[in-house]
Amino acid sequence: MEELREDHDDGTVARVAAIDIAKASGMVCLRVPHDTIDGGRIQQVWNVASTTNAILELGDKLVCQGLERVVMEATGSYWRPFFYLLEARGLDCWLVNARDVKNVPGRPKTD
């Protein structure tokens, strides 16, 4: 089976999730292409507990959505369970610095 990736020349990824990780939970934002509107996007935002079972359920949901990348922003070392458990599910995980995310031109940071 051939894997189709929708990476674009400008560096954007079609199916992506971002997680803002805190001590007891993570705020997940999922963006995927719209099924019927060409060029449209669907965005879902929800909170996930930082327990092993909740993170494994999140990983299952993200894999079922066909995600290509998971980007995480965290304070301290709270990112570790999310990163390692989601990476073990086969997801491409990136850990980013909040300072760098905030300074992306044309994209204001709005938690």
N, C-alpha and C positions, 0 to 999 in steps of 0.2 A: 504494500500500500504506500502510495506516494504522499508525503506530507507537503501540504500547500501552506506557504507562509505569505502573509500579505504585508511584508515590509515594504516601505516606500523609500524612494531616493532621499527624501528629506529626513529620514530617521524615525518616522512615526511607525507605530505598530497598531494593527487593526484590533486585536483582542488583547486587552491589558487590564490588570487590576492594580490598584495602589492601596497600601495599608499604612495607616498612621498608627503606630504601636505605642501603647502606654503600658503601665505596670499590670493592670488587671484586664485589659481588653485591647482590641484593635478596631479602628474604624476603617471599613473596607469600601472602596469605590470601584465598581466594575463597569467598564465601557466596552461594548461590543457593537458591531454593525447591526443596523436595523434590518429586520427580515424583509419588509416590503418597500420601504422608502430608500431609493438609491442614494447613497452618500449620507444617509441618516445614521445616527448613533443612538443606542439605548444606554442609559446610565442608571445603575442601582447603587444605593448607599445603605449600609447596615453595620451594626456593631457585633463583634465576635468576642467571646470571652477568651482569655489567654490560657485555657486549659488544654491539655493534650487532645482530649476527645473533640472539643470544639474546633481546634485547628485542623484535625484530621477530617472532620466533616466539611470544613471550609475547603480543604484541598480537593476533596471529592467533587464539590460543587464547581470549583474552578476548572478542574480537568474536564468535567462534563460540558462546560461552556466552551471548551477548545481554546483556552487561554494560551497565549504565546509568551507572556512575560508578567511577572509579579514584581512590582517596585515597592520597597518598604522604607519607611522613615521611622526612626525610633530614638528614644532617649536612653542612654546607658546601654545595658546589655539585654534589654527586654526583647530585642529582635531575634535572639538566638532560637527559641522554640519555633517561632513562625518560620524562620529561614530554613532550618534543618528539616522540619517536618514537611514543609511544602516542596522543598528541593527533593526530598525522598519520594514524593509523589510524581516526580518527573517534570516539575515546573521550572522555568528559567527565572531564578530569583536574583534581584538586584537590591543591594542595600545602598541607599543614598543619604547624603548629608543634608539635613534640613536647610542649612545655609545655602547650599548649591541649588536646591529645588526652588527656594524663594527667589533666587536671582535669575530665573530663566526669562529672557526678554519676551515681552508680549504676553506673558502668562502670570498674572498676579496670583500669589499664594493665598488661597481662601480655604481654611480648614473648615 
